[in-house]
Amino acid sequence: MGGTVDPVGASSRIEPASKVDASSDCRASEAVAGGTPARSGLRPAATALGVGTAGTVIASFLYLVYGYVFSNGLCCGDDAFIAVAAKNLALGRGYATSLSATAGNGLHLFDPALSTGPTLVLPAAAIIKVFGATPWAPGLATALVTTALLTMIAFVLGHWVGPVRTLGHIAVMLTLMYTVTAGSRFTNWYSLLGEVPAAMLTILGVALFVWRPGKRRTVAWAFLALGLAFMTKALALLSVVPVTIWLLVPLARSRGRNARQWTDLAVGAAAFSLPFLLFETWKLSSLGVDPYLANWHDFIDFLLNSGSGHTGSVWDRVVTNSAVLQSEYGFGPIALLLVIIALAAIVHTYADHKIRKFCWLLLTCGATYIAWFIFSSAGNPRYAMIGVLLLAASAACVVVARPPGLAIGAAVAVVAIAVVPAHSRVLVPVDAVRNGDMFRPTQRVVNLKTTADFLTKFQHKGPFVGDWWATVADLEYTLPTVSNFVSVEEVRPAEIHNGRLLARNTIWTQLATSPLFTTWEATCKKVLLSAPPYLVTQCPQSGTSDQQPPEGTSPLVAK
């Protein structure tokens, strides 16, 4: 595919590719080995075939991503919760949630429970500001950011491996990423969950770090990308460890006497810290000193409670998390590392210096995530995703190995190895395309809009009653106003006989519900709207209620 020779720029003085200086700006793909006229005649056709195949793979993948953006909308409770913060920011209410997993009703500035940072929330807020709180706005932000990052990665790689092999690398990388995320994990490509952009920013940072070693400006851009990855997902901090060690090794060898290496380290630290410091300055100026310190305390508690909540022995954790890795991504840790190390060995043997460095840095970054996930995490499959995506990017480096035949064979092998455990999932998006479901709202999205329109027209004073935050997050996002819901725990018991409205997404109430909300449901049984999975019911009225339905309203049932 992308491992064919690029004939553009070949000089009349022909040298074997193995003699091309890997550290120079001359692309190895442009050093054309001598051959017979017949072989030379095949080269343009092979290049065109490789470019066409890679381009088709990339375009098909992006078609799936954008198709899901406009068909599936908000994917889940976490996605909707983050989208609420983007909506509130777009409406001028600040970087705040209006639902909270840890606090009561109302706006919560810089809510520690927001698992995705401003790198995605700010673009999503900009899109919502222009187009309104549509179901597809949050996913479009992620898709556009991801597309832009893929373009930047291709631009950087193209400067040292050439455009043909760059296209091949991107195509194989996306194919591998598709096979490990097809199915339920594919939602990460079109939601605000953040793992995909964080992984792409890490890949971009590593590519920039390798591009021009010793160039201080490049070091700054590389660590800025890693800093933005950290501001997307806090877990992305793990990626900085291998890159920093790579900088520290030559410093240790010189016993700290190399002033330039100290300067590079300082420049990298400053660039990495810049997005974080800007965000913290914004937070401090908005909250004040004491609330700011309390917010940091809550954030640390949130990280500790959500990231490493596994009980039992270390061995039990390893067994459990290894099983999660196998079931969710198709590879157990041993099989995954064996395959990646074998492919890295091919790259190490048959690729130039920059590609080896790029591959090994991605490999060590990905392995750091997987090791943390297996030995220390609470076992949420999302915690392993960045590591799996980085390992996929590392495996795709086989495309730039030499000779081209080896690269093509290795690429086919690695894709086949990835597809085998994922065969039951990879056809799900393909079936959606075949059925014409792309770029067309699903019935769930249509019913979300129907429910939001119904609640908007309903005459009421005060918020609607909901259960825990995920049961109403997508409704809170879609409604045109802010703080539309109050938790049942915050409502006086007497209100159960005052015509209050209960609204919820039954997917989440079936997953988990509070005993108090179950009590309310048993009393408030009058169905005003049933639009699965959304349900709106009304409590009995004892006397005059402040909640009156629109004139002529009767129970509505949607598909």
C-alpha positions as CSV (number, residue, x, y, z in Angstrom):
1,M,0.0,0.0,0.0
2,G,1.9,3.0,1.3
3,G,5.3,1.2,1.2
4,T,5.8,1.8,-2.5
5,V,8.7,4.0,-3.8
6,D,7.9,7.6,-4.4
7,P,9.5,8.5,-7.7
8,V,9.1,12.3,-7.3
9,G,12.4,14.1,-7.0
10,A,14.6,11.1,-7.9
11,S,18.0,12.3,-9.2
12,S,20.0,11.0,-12.1
13,R,22.6,9.8,-9.6
14,I,21.0,6.6,-8.3
15,E,22.1,5.3,-4.9
16,P,20.7,2.4,-2.8
17,A,18.2,3.5,-0.2
18,S,20.3,2.0,2.5
19,K,23.0,4.7,1.9
20,V,20.6,7.6,2.3
21,D,21.4,9.7,5.4
22,A,18.5,9.1,7.8
23,S,19.2,12.4,9.6
24,S,19.1,14.5,6.5
25,D,16.1,16.2,4.9
26,C,16.4,13.8,1.9
27,R,13.4,11.4,1.9
28,A,14.3,7.8,1.9
29,S,11.3,7.2,-0.4
30,E,13.0,9.4,-3.0
31,A,16.2,7.3,-3.2
32,V,15.2,5.0,-6.0
33,A,17.2,1.8,-6.3
34,G,18.3,0.7,-9.7
35,G,16.3,-1.8,-11.6
36,T,15.3,-3.0,-15.0
37,P,13.1,-0.9,-17.2
38,A,10.2,-3.3,-16.7
39,R,10.5,-2.9,-12.9
40,S,10.7,0.9,-13.3
41,G,7.6,0.9,-15.4
42,L,5.7,-0.8,-12.6
43,R,6.7,1.7,-10.0
44,P,4.2,4.6,-11.0
45,A,1.3,2.1,-11.2
46,A,2.2,0.6,-7.8
47,T,2.5,4.1,-6.3
48,A,-0.9,5.1,-7.7
49,L,-2.5,1.9,-6.4
50,G,-1.0,2.6,-2.9
51,V,-2.1,6.2,-2.9
52,G,-5.6,5.2,-4.1
53,T,-6.0,2.4,-1.6
54,A,-4.8,4.6,1.4
55,G,-6.9,7.5,0.3
56,T,-10.0,5.3,0.1
57,V,-9.4,3.8,3.5
58,I,-9.0,7.3,5.1
59,A,-12.0,8.7,3.3
60,S,-14.2,5.7,4.3
61,F,-13.2,6.0,7.9
62,L,-14.0,9.7,8.1
63,Y,-17.3,9.0,6.3
64,L,-18.2,6.6,9.2
65,V,-17.1,9.1,11.9
66,Y,-19.1,12.0,10.4
67,G,-22.0,9.8,9.6
68,Y,-22.3,8.8,13.2
69,V,-21.9,12.4,14.3
70,F,-25.1,13.4,12.5
71,S,-27.1,10.1,13.2
72,N,-26.3,9.1,16.8
73,G,-25.8,12.5,18.4
74,L,-25.0,12.3,22.1
75,C,-23.7,8.9,22.9
76,C,-24.2,8.5,26.6
77,G,-24.5,10.1,30.0
78,D,-20.8,11.3,30.2
79,D,-20.9,12.8,26.8
80,A,-24.1,14.7,27.6
81,F,-22.7,15.8,31.0
82,I,-19.7,17.4,29.2
83,A,-21.9,18.8,26.5
84,V,-23.9,20.6,29.2
85,A,-20.8,22.5,30.2
86,A,-20.1,23.4,26.6
87,K,-23.7,24.6,26.2
88,N,-23.6,26.7,29.4
89,L,-20.3,28.3,28.3
90,A,-21.9,29.1,24.9
91,L,-24.9,30.7,26.7
92,G,-22.5,32.9,28.8
93,R,-23.1,31.0,32.0
94,G,-19.4,30.2,32.4
95,Y,-17.4,27.0,32.2
96,A,-20.0,25.2,34.4
97,T,-22.2,22.2,34.7
98,S,-25.8,22.5,35.7
99,L,-26.0,19.0,36.9
100,S,-23.6,17.5,39.4
101,A,-22.6,14.0,40.6
102,T,-21.2,15.5,43.7
103,A,-23.2,18.7,44.5
104,G,-26.8,19.9,44.4
105,N,-28.9,21.7,41.8
106,G,-27.6,24.8,40.1
107,L,-24.5,25.9,38.2
108,H,-21.1,24.5,39.2
109,L,-18.2,26.4,37.8
110,F,-15.2,24.2,36.8
111,D,-17.0,21.1,38.1
112,P,-14.2,18.6,39.1
113,A,-16.4,15.7,37.7
114,L,-15.9,17.0,34.1
115,S,-13.7,14.2,32.7
116,T,-12.8,16.1,29.5
117,G,-10.9,19.3,29.6
118,P,-11.1,22.6,27.7
119,T,-9.3,21.3,24.6
120,L,-12.6,19.9,23.5
121,V,-15.1,21.8,25.6
122,L,-14.1,25.2,24.1
123,P,-14.5,24.1,20.4
124,A,-17.8,22.4,21.3
125,A,-19.0,25.7,22.9
126,A,-18.0,27.6,19.8
127,I,-20.1,25.2,17.5
128,I,-23.0,25.4,19.9
129,K,-22.8,29.2,19.9
130,V,-23.2,29.2,16.1
131,F,-25.6,26.3,15.5
132,G,-27.4,25.9,18.9
133,A,-27.5,22.9,21.2
134,T,-28.1,20.4,18.5
135,P,-27.5,16.7,19.2
136,W,-24.7,16.6,16.7
137,A,-22.7,19.7,17.8
138,P,-20.6,18.0,20.5
139,G,-19.6,15.1,18.2
140,L,-18.8,17.5,15.4
141,A,-16.3,19.3,17.6
142,T,-14.5,16.0,18.3
143,A,-14.6,14.9,14.7
144,L,-13.2,18.3,13.4
145,V,-10.5,18.4,16.1
146,T,-9.5,14.8,15.2
147,T,-9.5,15.5,11.5
148,A,-7.3,18.5,12.0
149,L,-4.9,16.5,14.2
150,L,-4.6,13.7,11.6
151,T,-3.8,16.4,9.0
152,M,-1.0,17.8,11.2
153,I,0.4,14.3,11.9
154,A,0.5,13.6,8.2
155,F,2.2,17.0,7.5
156,V,4.9,16.3,10.0
157,L,5.5,12.6,8.9
158,G,5.5,13.7,5.3
159,H,8.6,15.7,5.8
160,W,10.8,12.7,6.5
161,V,9.1,9.7,5.0
162,G,7.4,11.3,1.9
163,P,3.7,11.6,1.1
164,V,3.1,8.1,-0.2
165,R,4.3,6.3,2.9
166,T,2.7,8.9,5.1
167,L,-0.7,8.1,3.5
168,G,0.0,4.4,4.1
169,H,0.9,5.0,7.7
170,I,-2.3,7.0,8.4
171,A,-4.4,4.4,6.5
172,V,-3.0,1.4,8.4
173,M,-3.2,3.3,11.7
174,L,-6.8,4.2,11.2
175,T,-7.6,0.6,10.2
176,L,-6.0,-0.7,13.3
177,M,-7.8,1.9,15.5
178,Y,-11.1,1.0,13.8
179,T,-10.7,-2.7,14.5
180,V,-10.0,-2.2,18.2
181,T,-12.8,0.4,18.7
182,A,-15.5,-1.0,16.4
183,G,-18.7,-1.7,18.4
184,S,-19.5,0.1,21.6
185,R,-16.1,1.8,21.8
186,F,-16.6,3.6,18.4
187,T,-18.6,6.2,20.2
188,N,-15.3,7.8,21.3
189,W,-14.8,9.0,17.8
190,Y,-18.0,11.1,17.8
191,S,-18.4,12.2,21.4
192,L,-16.8,14.5,24.0
193,L,-15.3,11.6,25.9
194,G,-11.9,12.8,24.9
195,E,-9.7,9.7,24.5
196,V,-9.3,9.9,20.7
197,P,-8.2,13.6,20.5
198,A,-5.9,13.0,23.5
199,A,-4.3,10.0,21.7
200,M,-4.0,12.1,18.4
201,L,-2.3,15.0,20.3
202,T,0.1,12.5,21.8
203,I,1.0,11.1,18.4
204,L,1.5,14.6,17.1
205,G,3.7,15.5,20.0
206,V,5.9,12.5,19.5
207,A,6.1,13.1,15.8
208,L,7.2,16.7,16.4
209,F,9.7,15.6,19.0
210,V,11.3,13.2,16.5
211,W,11.1,15.5,13.4
212,R,14.0,17.9,14.0
213,P,16.0,16.7,17.0
214,G,18.0,19.6,18.6
215,K,15.6,22.3,17.3
216,R,14.4,24.1,20.3
217,R,11.3,25.4,18.6
218,T,10.3,21.8,17.7
219,V,10.8,20.7,21.3
220,A,8.4,23.5,22.3
221,W,5.7,22.5,19.8
222,A,6.1,18.9,20.8
223,F,5.5,19.5,24.5
224,L,2.8,22.0,23.8
225,A,0.9,19.2,22.0
226,L,1.5,16.9,24.9
227,G,0.3,19.6,27.3
228,L,-2.9,19.9,25.2
229,A,-3.3,16.2,25.4
230,F,-3.1,16.4,29.2
231,M,-5.7,19.2,29.1
232,T,-8.0,16.9,27.1
233,K,-7.7,13.9,29.5
234,A,-5.7,14.0,32.7
235,L,-4.6,10.4,32.0
236,A,-2.6,11.7,29.0
237,L,0.0,12.8,31.6
238,L,1.3,9.2,31.4
239,S,2.5,9.9,27.8
240,V,4.9,12.5,29.0
241,V,6.9,10.1,31.1
242,P,8.6,8.2,28.2
243,V,9.3,11.4,26.2
244,T,10.8,13.1,29.2
245,I,13.0,10.1,30.0
246,W,14.2,10.3,26.3
247,L,15.3,13.8,27.1
248,L,16.9,12.9,30.4
249,V,19.0,10.0,29.2
250,P,21.5,12.2,27.2
251,L,21.5,14.6,30.1
252,A,22.5,11.8,32.5
253,R,25.2,10.6,30.2
254,S,26.8,14.1,30.2
255,R,26.4,14.1,34.0
256,G,24.4,17.3,33.7
257,R,27.1,19.3,32.1
258,N,25.4,20.0,28.8
259,A,23.7,23.4,29.1
260,R,21.8,23.0,25.8
261,Q,20.1,19.8,27.1
262,W,19.0,21.6,30.3
263,T,17.6,24.4,28.1
264,D,15.7,21.9,26.0
265,L,14.2,20.4,29.2
266,A,13.2,23.8,30.5
267,V,11.6,24.8,27.2
268,G,9.7,21.5,27.1
269,A,8.5,22.0,30.7
270,A,7.4,25.5,29.9
271,A,5.5,24.6,26.7
272,F,3.8,21.6,28.4
273,S,2.7,23.8,31.3
274,L,1.4,26.7,29.2
275,P,-2.2,25.4,28.5
276,F,-2.5,24.2,32.1
277,L,-1.4,27.6,33.6
278,L,-3.7,29.5,31.3
279,F,-6.7,27.4,32.3
280,E,-5.8,27.6,36.0
281,T,-5.5,31.4,35.8
282,W,-9.0,31.5,34.2
283,K,-10.3,29.2,37.0
284,L,-8.6,31.2,39.8
285,S,-10.0,34.6,38.5
286,S,-13.5,33.1,38.2
287,L,-13.6,31.3,41.5
288,G,-11.5,33.2,43.9
289,V,-8.7,31.8,46.1
290,D,-10.6,29.7,48.7
291,P,-13.1,28.2,46.2
292,Y,-10.2,27.5,43.9
293,L,-8.3,25.5,46.5
294,A,-11.5,23.7,47.4
295,N,-12.0,22.9,43.7
296,W,-8.5,21.4,43.5
297,H,-9.2,19.3,46.6
298,D,-12.4,18.0,45.0
299,F,-10.6,17.3,41.7
300,I,-8.0,15.2,43.4
301,D,-10.7,13.2,45.3
302,F,-12.5,12.7,42.0
303,L,-9.3,11.4,40.3
304,L,-8.5,9.0,43.1
305,N,-12.0,7.7,43.4
306,S,-12.6,7.2,39.7
307,G,-9.2,5.9,38.6
308,S,-8.1,3.3,41.1
309,G,-11.1,2.0,42.9
310,H,-10.3,-1.7,42.6
311,T,-10.3,-3.7,45.8
312,G,-8.6,-7.0,46.4
313,S,-5.1,-8.2,45.7
314,V,-2.8,-6.9,43.0
315,W,-3.1,-10.3,41.3
316,D,-6.9,-10.2,41.3
317,R,-6.7,-6.7,39.7
318,V,-4.3,-8.0,37.0
319,V,-6.6,-10.9,36.2
320,T,-9.7,-8.8,36.1
321,N,-8.3,-5.9,34.1
322,S,-6.6,-8.3,31.6
323,A,-10.0,-9.9,31.0
324,V,-11.5,-6.5,30.4
325,L,-8.8,-5.7,27.9
326,Q,-9.4,-9.0,26.1
327,S,-13.2,-8.6,26.0
328,E,-13.3,-4.9,25.0
329,Y,-10.4,-4.7,22.6
330,G,-9.8,-8.2,21.4
331,F,-6.3,-8.6,22.8
332,G,-5.0,-9.7,26.2
333,P,-1.9,-7.9,27.5
334,I,0.5,-10.7,26.7
335,A,-0.7,-11.2,23.1
336,L,-0.9,-7.5,22.6
337,L,2.6,-6.8,23.7
338,L,4.1,-9.8,21.8
339,V,2.5,-8.6,18.5
340,I,3.6,-5.0,19.0
341,I,7.2,-6.0,20.0
342,A,7.5,-8.3,17.0
343,L,6.3,-5.4,14.7
344,A,8.6,-2.9,16.4
345,A,11.5,-5.3,15.8
346,I,10.7,-5.2,12.1
347,V,10.8,-1.4,12.1
348,H,13.9,-1.4,14.2
349,T,15.7,-3.6,11.7
350,Y,14.4,-2.2,8.4
351,A,13.6,1.5,9.0
352,D,15.7,4.6,9.4
353,H,16.6,6.3,12.6
354,K,13.7,8.7,12.9
355,I,11.1,6.1,12.2
356,R,12.7,3.8,14.8
357,K,12.6,6.6,17.4
358,F,9.0,7.5,16.5
359,C,7.9,3.8,16.7
360,W,9.7,3.1,20.0
361,L,8.4,6.3,21.7
362,L,4.8,5.4,20.7
363,L,5.3,1.9,21.8
364,T,6.6,2.9,25.2
365,C,3.9,5.5,25.7
366,G,1.2,2.9,24.8
367,A,2.9,0.3,27.0
368,T,2.9,2.7,29.9
369,Y,-0.9,3.1,29.7
370,I,-1.5,-0.6,29.4
371,A,0.8,-1.3,32.4
372,W,-1.0,1.3,34.5
373,F,-4.4,0.0,33.4
374,I,-3.6,-3.6,34.3
375,F,-1.8,-3.0,37.6
376,S,-3.4,0.1,39.0
377,S,-6.7,1.2,37.4
378,A,-10.3,0.5,38.4
379,G,-10.8,-1.4,35.2
380,N,-13.0,1.0,33.2
381,P,-12.3,0.1,29.6
382,R,-12.0,3.7,28.6
383,Y,-8.9,4.0,30.8
384,A,-7.0,1.7,28.4
385,M,-8.2,3.3,25.2
386,I,-5.4,5.9,24.8
387,G,-2.8,3.2,25.3
388,V,-4.4,0.9,22.8
389,L,-4.6,3.7,20.2
390,L,-1.0,4.6,20.7
391,L,0.0,0.9,20.2
392,A,-2.0,0.9,17.0
393,A,-0.1,3.9,15.8
394,S,3.2,2.2,16.7
395,A,2.2,-1.0,14.8
396,A,1.4,1.1,11.7
397,C,5.1,2.0,11.5
398,V,5.7,-1.2,9.6
399,V,4.4,0.7,6.5
400,V,7.6,2.7,6.4
401,A,10.0,-0.2,6.7
402,R,12.3,-1.2,3.8
403,P,12.1,-2.8,1.3
404,P,8.5,-1.9,0.2
405,G,7.6,-5.6,-0.2
406,L,8.4,-6.2,3.5
407,A,6.3,-3.1,4.5
408,I,3.3,-4.2,2.5
409,G,3.5,-7.8,3.8
410,A,3.8,-6.6,7.4
411,A,1.0,-4.1,7.0
412,V,-1.3,-6.9,5.6
413,A,-0.3,-9.2,8.5
414,V,-0.9,-6.6,11.2
415,V,-4.3,-5.7,9.9
416,A,-5.2,-9.4,9.7
417,I,-4.1,-10.0,13.2
418,A,-6.2,-7.1,14.4
419,V,-9.3,-8.0,12.5
420,V,-9.4,-11.7,13.7
421,P,-10.4,-11.0,17.3
422,A,-12.7,-8.1,16.2
423,H,-14.5,-9.8,13.3
424,S,-17.8,-9.8,15.2
425,R,-17.7,-6.0,15.6
426,V,-16.0,-4.6,12.5
427,L,-19.1,-5.0,10.3
428,V,-21.5,-3.1,12.6
429,P,-20.7,0.4,11.1
430,V,-20.6,-1.2,7.7
431,D,-24.1,-2.5,8.2
432,A,-25.2,0.9,9.2
433,V,-23.9,2.3,5.9
434,R,-25.6,-0.5,4.0
435,N,-28.9,0.2,5.7
436,G,-28.7,3.9,4.9
437,D,-28.5,5.0,8.6
438,M,-25.6,7.4,8.2
439,F,-26.2,11.2,8.4
440,R,-29.8,10.5,9.5
441,P,-31.0,10.9,13.1
442,T,-31.8,7.7,14.9
443,Q,-35.2,7.3,16.5
444,R,-33.6,7.9,19.9
445,V,-32.3,11.3,18.7
446,V,-35.7,12.2,17.2
447,N,-37.4,11.2,20.5
448,L,-34.9,13.3,22.4
449,K,-35.9,16.4,20.4
450,T,-39.6,15.5,20.8
451,T,-39.2,15.2,24.6
452,A,-37.2,18.5,24.9
453,D,-39.9,20.3,22.8
454,F,-42.6,19.0,25.0
455,L,-40.9,20.0,28.2
456,T,-40.1,23.5,26.7
457,K,-43.8,24.1,26.0
458,F,-44.9,22.9,29.4
459,Q,-46.0,25.6,31.8
460,H,-44.1,25.2,35.1
461,K,-42.4,27.0,37.9
462,G,-39.2,25.5,39.1
463,P,-37.2,22.6,37.7
464,F,-38.4,19.2,36.6
465,V,-37.7,16.3,38.9
466,G,-35.1,13.7,37.9
467,D,-33.1,10.9,39.4
468,W,-29.3,10.9,39.3
469,W,-27.5,13.1,36.8
470,A,-27.1,10.7,33.9
471,T,-30.9,10.1,33.7
472,V,-31.5,13.7,32.6
473,A,-28.1,14.9,31.2
474,D,-29.1,14.7,27.5
475,L,-32.4,16.5,28.2
476,E,-30.6,19.2,30.2
477,Y,-28.3,19.7,27.2
478,T,-31.1,19.9,24.6
479,L,-33.5,22.2,26.5
480,P,-32.9,25.9,25.6
481,T,-32.5,27.0,29.2
482,V,-30.2,26.2,32.1
483,S,-30.7,24.2,35.4
484,N,-33.9,22.6,34.2
485,F,-33.8,19.6,36.7
486,V,-33.5,19.0,40.3
487,S,-32.6,15.7,41.9
488,V,-35.5,13.9,43.7
489,E,-33.4,14.1,46.9
490,E,-33.7,17.9,46.8
491,V,-37.5,18.0,46.6
492,R,-39.7,18.3,49.7
493,P,-41.7,15.0,50.2
494,A,-45.0,17.0,50.1
495,E,-44.3,17.9,46.5
496,I,-45.1,14.3,45.5
497,H,-48.8,15.4,45.6
498,N,-48.4,18.7,44.0
499,G,-48.4,17.8,40.3
500,R,-44.6,17.8,39.8
501,L,-43.2,16.3,36.6
502,L,-40.7,13.5,36.5
503,A,-38.6,13.2,33.4
504,R,-35.9,10.6,32.7
505,N,-33.9,8.6,30.2
506,T,-35.1,5.1,31.1
507,I,-31.8,3.5,29.8
508,W,-30.1,5.0,32.9
509,T,-32.9,4.5,35.4
510,Q,-33.0,0.8,34.4
511,L,-29.2,0.6,34.9
512,A,-29.4,2.2,38.4
513,T,-32.0,4.1,40.3
514,S,-32.4,5.5,43.8
515,P,-35.0,4.0,46.1
516,L,-36.5,7.4,46.6
517,F,-37.0,7.9,42.9
518,T,-38.6,4.5,42.7
519,T,-41.1,5.7,45.4
520,W,-41.9,8.8,43.4
521,E,-42.4,6.7,40.2
522,A,-44.9,4.5,42.0
523,T,-46.9,7.6,42.9
524,C,-46.4,9.8,39.8
525,K,-47.8,7.4,37.3
526,K,-49.7,9.7,34.9
527,V,-47.9,9.4,31.6
528,L,-47.7,12.7,29.7
529,L,-45.1,11.6,27.1
530,S,-43.6,8.3,26.2
531,A,-40.9,8.6,23.6
532,P,-38.5,5.7,24.3
533,P,-36.2,5.8,26.0
534,Y,-37.6,9.1,27.4
535,L,-40.5,9.1,29.7
536,V,-42.4,12.1,31.3
537,T,-44.9,11.4,34.1
538,Q,-46.9,13.7,36.4
539,C,-47.5,13.4,40.1
540,P,-51.1,13.6,41.4
541,Q,-52.4,17.1,42.1
542,S,-53.9,18.0,45.5
543,G,-55.4,21.4,44.8
544,T,-54.1,24.0,42.5
545,S,-50.7,23.1,41.0
546,D,-48.1,25.4,39.6
547,Q,-47.5,22.8,36.8
548,Q,-50.1,23.0,34.1
549,P,-49.8,21.2,30.7
550,P,-50.4,23.1,27.5
551,E,-54.1,23.3,26.5
552,G,-55.4,20.2,24.8
553,T,-52.5,18.1,26.1
554,S,-53.1,14.4,26.3
555,P,-50.7,11.5,26.8
556,L,-48.3,11.3,23.9
557,V,-46.6,8.2,22.7
558,A,-43.8,8.4,20.2
559,K,-42.1,5.5,18.4
